[in-house]
Amino acid sequence: MTAATEPVLVIGAGVQGLTCGVVLAEAGRAVRIRTADRPRESTSAAAGAMWGPAQLRPAERVLYWVTRSHAEFTALAREEDSGVHLAGGRMAARFDLGDAVPTEARLIPDLRRCSPDELPEGFVSGYWGTVPLIDMPRYLDHLVARFQRAGGDLQISPVPSLADAVAESGTVVNCTGLGARELVGDPGVHPVRGQGVVVRNPGIDEYFIELTDSGEFAAFMPHGDHVVLGGVAESHEWHLGARPEVTAGIRRRCAAIEPRLADAEVLGEPVGLRPGRESVRVEVEHYRGGRIIHNYGHGGCGVALSWGCAFEVADLVEG
């Protein structure tokens, strides 16, 4: 078996692993994904989620990744079963955002400053724009179906070590997120705990996201019959159970902006540990005669960067 015909081994089946699997399989490569958790049990399944600017490092590469991903998500919004749709809404802050916007925000076709009467009480600055929203459980199902349709092999089977991985395949793609802390021995990867609240949709079709450096914020993203409310970003916090006081805080912050959410029926309280890191790691490591392409450390922007990273990973796979 030559390197070109040997299956590429992808470790992890969150949004990064599945997207890499799709890009590689649709390019004609044999691909096997091995994962300890089913896609709907991954951190990705707990995301809101939306495409948006990503203030991460390395800045120039992040700009490419998020730009490429915008194009893919915009196209996916035309597919009924993808879980992706375009929605208008507000990105607002309790401080003056100024006139400078991130370069990738220029991809938003109708981006404009909010007028004072469009801002909730306590907010002083904001922008309106149409962006892709992603209903993650449905979207992950879409990626799995697309991967398998392209001939990919998905196995619920954890990979014990990098040595085991390269013994199975000379080309490994590491998309283990927070799991890279142990698998790779990278202490720079740390958990950033997120908790959301899924409620029955009381008739909302616009999103809202609070722009802040705080660990608590208000956000809501409608996905047809339900709305995902957020959120929190608790650095170095490993707790995976839903905390009632966090749920109450999220509901209170969101209802202050959209009163219809105050009494909406709660359908779920997803929790996920985002893989925080000083910079996103997408690079090749030569290990015991094999090649490992690392793709992890995306923090809370894994969805927004997923397609751009996957296409770069595919280029690295091809050498």
N, C-alpha and C positions, 0 to 999 in steps of 0.2 A: 504494500500500500504506500503510495507516494504522499508527500506532504499536502498536495493539492486535493487528494481524494480521501485522506484520513479525516474523519469528522472533527470539526472544531468543537472543543468542549467549552461551553459557557456555564459558569457557576453563578447561580442566583436567578430567580424568576420574578423579581420585581419589575418595575418599568424599565430599568436599564438593561437587565438581562434579556427580557422578552424583546425589547426593541432591537438590541444587537442581534438576537437570534433571527428576527424577521429580516433585517437588512442583509445578513449573511446568507440565509436560506434563499431569499428571493434573488440573490446574486448568483445562485447556483452552487453554493458550498453545502456540503453535508454538515449538519450542525446537531449537536446533542446538548440540551440544557439539563443540568442536574441541580436540584434545589432541595433544601431541607423543608421549606414551607411552600404550600400551594400558593399560586399567585394571589388569590383572594385573601390569603392569610398574611401577606407581606406588608411591610410598612407602606408601600405604594398604595395599597387598597384603602388606607386611612386618609389619604390626601384629599384636598378640597374639590377639585384642583383647577388651576388656571394657568394659562401661559402669561408670562409677564417678564419685565426686565429683571435681570439677575445680577446683583452687585457682588460678584464673587471673583476670585482669582483663579487662574491667570486671565486678566481682563480681556486681552485681544482674542484669546481662544474662546472664552466664554461668549464674546460677542458673536463669533461665527456659530457656535453651538446653538445659541438662543435664536439667531436669525434663521438658521436652517430649520430648526424645530417649528418656528412660526409658519413657515411655508407648508410643512407637512401637516400641522394641525389645521390650518386653514383649508387644505384640501380634504382632510378627513371629515370636516364639518359637513361636507356634501354627501357623506355616506351615512345612511339612515341608522345602521346598526353599530356605528363606531363608538358611540358614547360621547362624541365631541360635537359641540354646537357653538355658534357665535352668539355672544350676548353683549349688550351695552351696559355700562355701569360707571361707578365712580371710584377713583383712587384718591383718598383724601388724607389730610394730616392736620394735627392740632398746632402746627407751626407753618410758617411760610415756606413753601417748596421752591419759590423763586421761578425764574423763567427757563432755567437750564434743565433739560430732561435727558435721561440716558439715551445714547445713540439708538438703541434698539426700539425705544418707544416711538420712533418715527415710523416704524412698521405699522403702527395702529392708524388705520386710514382716516378716522374721524376724530383724532385726538384734539381736544381743546380744553382750555381752562374752564373750570366751573365758575358760574356767577355766585355771588354770596348767598342768594336764596336757594341755590342747589345744594348747599353744604349743611349737614346736620349741626345741631347746636354743639358748640365747643370746638368745631373744626374751622380753620381759618384759610385753608388752601386746598385745592384739589383739581383733578383732571377727569374729564369724561372720555370714554373711548370704548370701542368694540373689540373684544379679544376672545380667543377660544377658551371655553370652559370644558373641563373633562370630567365626566362621571366615571370615577376610577374603577369600581367593580365591573361595570359594563365594558369599559375600555380595555381592562386587562383580559376579559373574556375575548374581546375582539382580537387582541394581539395573539393570544393563544391559538385561536382558530386560524388566523392568518399564518402563523408560524407552522402549524401542523399541515395546513393546506400546501405550503411550500416544501413539504417533505421533512420538516424538523421533528426531532424526537425529544419529548419532554418527559423527564423521569423525576419522580419524587424520591430522591435518594441523595442524602448529604455527602459532600466530599470531605473526608477527614483531614486532608493536608494538601499542601501544594505538591509534595512529592507524589502523592496518589494521583493528583490531577495530571502532572506531566507524564506519569507512567501510562495513563490512559490515552493521552493525546499530546502530540508535540506542540500544539497550539491551543492555549487556554485563554479564555476571556474571563477576567475576574470582576464580577458585578455583584459582590456580596455586601455592599453598603457597610453598615456598622459591623457586620461579620468580618470585614477585613482587619479589624483591630486584632483579632486572634488568628485568623487564617494566615495573614501576611506578617503579623507581628508589628503592626503600625500603631503605636500609642498616640499618634496625632489624630486618629479618628475617635470621636467621642459622641455620645448620644445627645440629641436635642429633642426632648420629648414634646410631642404634639398631641393634643386632645381636641376632638371636635364633637359636635352634636348634630345628628341628622334628624330633621323634623319634616312632617308632612307639609307640603307647600300650600300656604294659604292664598296663593295667587300672585307670587312674586316672579318677575321675569328679568330683573336687573340685578347685577352683582354689586357688592360693596367691599372694599378692602381698605383698612386703615394702614397708612404708611407710618411706621414707627420703629424705633430701636428697642422699645420696651418688650418685655417677655409676655405681656398681655395686650391683646388688641381685639378689634371688632372686625369680623369678616363674614359675609354670607354669599353663597354661590348656588343659584337655582339650577336644578337638573330635572326639569319636567315635574314629576309628581312629588319630588322632595327637594329640600334645601340643606346644604351642608354649612353649618355655622362654625366659626372659629373665633379666637384661637389663643393658643399659648405656645411659647417657645422656651422650654425649660432646659437650659444647658447642663450637661453632665448629670442628668436625671434619668434613672433606669426603670422607674415604676411603670408597668404596663397595664395596670388596672385603671378604669375610669374613676376619677375623683369627683364626688358629688359637688364639692365646693367650686371646682373648676367648671363643671357643667353649669352651675348656677351663675357664675361670673360671666361665662360666654353668653348665656341667654339674656342676662341683664344688659350687657353691652350692646348686643345686637338689637334687642327690643327698643333700646333708647333711640336707635337710628331708624328702625322699621317696626312700628308698634304691632303690626299684624303677626310678628313672630312671637309676641309675648305668650300667647296661649296655644301655639302650634304643638300638635302631638309629637312627642319624642319617639323616634323610630330606632335610634341607635346612638352609641357614644364611642366612636372609634378612637383608638389610641395607637400611635406609631412612634418609633424612635428614629428620627432623621439622622443620617450620617454626617455630622459636622466635621469639618477639617479646615485648616488654614487656607488650603487651595485644593481645587478639584484635581484628582490624579488620573490622567489619561496618558499612559506611556507604556513602553515595552520593557520588560525585565527578562534577561536570559537566565534560566534557572535549570540546572541539572540536565542540560542538553535540549531543553524545550524553551518555548517562548511564552511568557505570560503577558497578556495585554491587560493592564489594570484600568478599571473604569469605575471609580467610586469617590466618595467624599463630596457629594453634590448638595449637602445640607437640605434646605427646604425647597430647592429648585430642581430636584431630580426630574420631574415631569417636563418642566419648561426647557430643559437642556437635552432631553433624552434622544431626540432624533439626530441632532448635530453630533452628539458624542458617539452615537451608534455608527454614523457614516465615517467618522474619523477612526473608530475602532476597526471598521471593515477595511479601511485603507492600510492600517497597521498590520492587520492579518495578512493582507496581500503583500506586505513588505515594501 
